[in-house]
Amino acid sequence: MGKKMLFAVSGVECSPFLLFFAAMAISFFTSMGGISGAFLLLPFQIGVLGYTTPSVSATNQLYNVLACPAGVWRYWREGRLLMPLVFYMAAGTLPGVFLGAWLRAGWLADLRRFMLFAAIVLGYIGIRLFFSKGKKGKADNGSCQILFFSWKSFAFSWAGNEYKVKFASIFALSLAVGLVGGIYGVGGGAIMSPFLISFFNLPVYVIAGATLLATFLTSVLGVIFFSLLGMFSQNLSPDWMLGAVLGLGGMTGMYLGAASQRFMPARFIRYLLVVLVLFLAIRFFVKAVF
């Protein structure tokens, strides 16, 4: 698909058109569930492109920075962006991503034990998500309404149902998700979104924009932190050109995915998340054991 291009920092030599359309296809489907698709791009970069240095995590977060705003804007335009949920998640993920990036740079050269633990947790989430039903409601039922908001909790209504969310629960989950996102450079949405659906029983139609925005915020800080660390090691700075090409593809795919989401049945999106989460769990398990 076009002439190959050499990306100097990563050493990857590949057609930019292939990278663009791969990122667009992945983000189109994952953005419907509030996931950026970075966790699928990571094995693609490592296994297919041969990009194996720690800076692949930084490049992955650069992809999130460029791609996520398009999906977030679309959800906001349709009145389906829960800003209180974004605040709660940001309070936990922002410190978590710094700790994760620091651990990735110095303490976690061998990630096998952590991957095995992550595989078990993600496998459980995937199974629970498969059997979860959630409250009924139409996808295109208008915008969500905030009923009240404080630092302890907030409540909102959507499709004739009311939901209450506590800060302490979301903060604890977000801190763990930020840690994982900082280590692997995946933003954390692949874990956060299924958790919010399966454990907190929140509708995917109103959490997707919030998880994408939280992913964007943590990824901005992740790119900054990895870039600062890159001043001391060449293996930590992102490949700006590669991240830009992937990000442009992701930007296109996320906008189209967010625009299409409300026409998709909640069951389809839930099963899509199940497949993605179990894929990630199996991948972590294989890398940990073999």
HELIX and SHEET records of a PDB file:
HELIX    1   1 PRO A   16  THR A   30  1                                  15    
HELIX    2   2 SER A   31  GLY A   33  5                                   3    
HELIX    3   3 ALA A   38  PRO A   43  1                                   6    
HELIX    4   4 PHE A   44  VAL A   48  3                                   5    
HELIX    5   5 SER A   55  ARG A   77  1                                  23    
HELIX    6   6 MET A   83  GLY A  106  1                                  24    
HELIX    7   7 ARG A  112  PHE A  131  1                                  20    
HELIX    8   8 PHE A  167  TYR A  184  1                                  18    
HELIX    9   9 GLY A  189  SER A  198  1                                  10    
HELIX   10  10 VAL A  204  LEU A  229  1                                  26    
HELIX   11  11 TRP A  240  GLN A  261  1                                  22    
HELIX   12  12 ALA A  266  VAL A  289  1                                  24    
SHEET    1   A 2 MET A   5  PHE A   7  0                                        
SHEET    2   A 2 VAL A  12  CYS A  14 -1                                        
SHEET    1   B 3 GLN A 145  PHE A 149  0                                        
SHEET    2   B 3 SER A 153  TRP A 158 -1                                        
SHEET    3   B 3 ASN A 161  LYS A 166 -1                                        
END                                                                             
